[in-house]
């Protein structure tokens, strides 16, 4: 069994974060703070890091992690 298949057998609260965007969380939070659109952030990630993601992928990432446009990272 590979480690990925083992990961999905763990309870949700124990699973490691699998998002490729997590490495760029601080950049995404800063861009959201500066009121950038998710599409613009996706283009930035493509140009600067060669990461091919859609604007909707960035939007889902931001929703799940509380990154709000104009605010950045929302505190719990």
C-alpha positions in Angstrom: 0.0 0.0 0.0 1.3 3.5 -0.8 1.2 6.3 1.7 -1.6 8.2 -0.2 -4.1 5.3 0.2 -3.2 5.0 3.9 -3.9 8.7 4.3 -7.5 8.4 3.2 -8.1 5.6 5.8 -7.2 8.0 8.6 -9.9 10.1 10.3 -10.3 13.6 8.8 -8.8 15.3 11.8 -5.6 13.3 11.5 -5.0 13.6 7.7 -2.1 15.7 6.5 -2.8 18.6 4.3 -2.6 17.4 0.6 -3.1 20.8 -1.2 -0.4 21.8 -3.5 -1.3 25.4 -2.7 -0.4 25.1 1.0 3.3 25.9 0.1 2.1 29.3 -1.2 -0.5 30.1 1.6 1.3 33.3 2.7 1.5 34.6 -0.8 -2.2 33.8 -1.4 -3.2 35.4 1.9 -1.2 38.6 1.0 -2.8 38.8 -2.4 -6.3 38.3 -0.9 -5.5 41.1 1.6 -4.6 43.3 -1.4 -8.0 42.4 -2.9 -6.7 40.4 -5.8 -9.2 38.1 -7.5 -8.7 34.3 -7.4 -8.1 34.3 -11.1 -5.3 36.8 -10.8 -3.7 34.8 -8.0 -3.9 31.6 -10.2 -2.2 33.6 -13.0 0.5 34.8 -10.5 1.1 31.2 -9.4 1.5 30.1 -13.0 3.9 32.9 -14.0 6.1 32.8 -10.9 6.0 29.2 -9.8 4.9 27.3 -12.9 1.8 26.0 -11.0 -1.2 25.3 -13.2 -4.4 25.9 -11.1 -7.7 27.5 -11.9 -9.2 30.5 -10.2 -11.9 28.2 -8.8 -9.2 26.0 -7.2 -7.7 29.1 -5.5 -11.2 30.1 -4.4 -11.9 26.7 -2.8 -8.5 26.9 -1.1 -9.3 30.3 0.3 -12.8 29.3 1.5 -11.5 26.3 3.4 -8.7 28.2 5.0 -10.5 31.5 5.8 -8.6 33.7 3.4 -11.0 36.6 2.8 -10.6 39.3 0.1 -9.5 42.6 1.7 -8.8 40.9 5.0 -6.4 38.1 4.2 -6.2 35.4 6.8 -9.2 35.4 9.1 -8.4 34.6 12.8 -10.5 31.9 14.4 
